[in-house]
Amino acid sequence: MAAQFFVRGARPDELATAGRIARDAYLLDGLIQGENDYAAHLEDAAGRAAADGVDVLVAVATEGDDASEPSTAARAIAGTITVAEAGSALADIALPGEMELRMLGVAHSYRGRGVGELIMREAVALAHRRGMEAVLSLMESNAKAARLYQRMGFERIPERDWRVPEIPELGTMLVYCAPPTVNRAR
């Protein structure tokens, strides 16, 4: 049976896996090189989850006779994203009334199966349920993610583009905002 996916908040025993997935995705895509401070930050999902106003979400792959019932099906963490409300320790660009989407990563073995888009849709829906808009910043060199966000209807906000002072080698960070309603049709 093919894997099915659902998104929820990460459980404490899943945070180490979520952190490795985020770090490995950035390494695999060439967005970071080797071990460095940002790689360690990506890997520290437990630290992010402990911060006020921050949630770590995971996409769970279920396989088995009843994949709709996660407790009875084999589970694997397929991807992750961190969401940070404006004013929280992990919100770099979120303004009041916004939730920042950060550190999207999909495990290598689950790439190409719609997991990244599913996680993004659920993160945007979470922001909307909390009465917030969803924003994100993206490394200019990350064309693959830019295509996903454009396909989902995210809009660029070039006047909010910025640079990370501590990591100038990242270059310009491009800012996007999710549409008010994300269309679930493909």
Secondary structure, DSSP 8 states (H G I E B T S, - for coil): ---EEEEEE--GGGHHHHHHHHHHHHHHTTSS-SS-HHHHHHH-HHHHHHSTTEEEEEEEEEESTTTTSTTTSEEEEEEEEEEEETTSTT-SS--TTEEEEEEEEE-GGGTTSSHHHHHHHHHHHHHHHTT-EEEEEEETT-HHHHHHHHHTT-EE-GGG-EE-TT-GGG-EEEEEE--SS-----
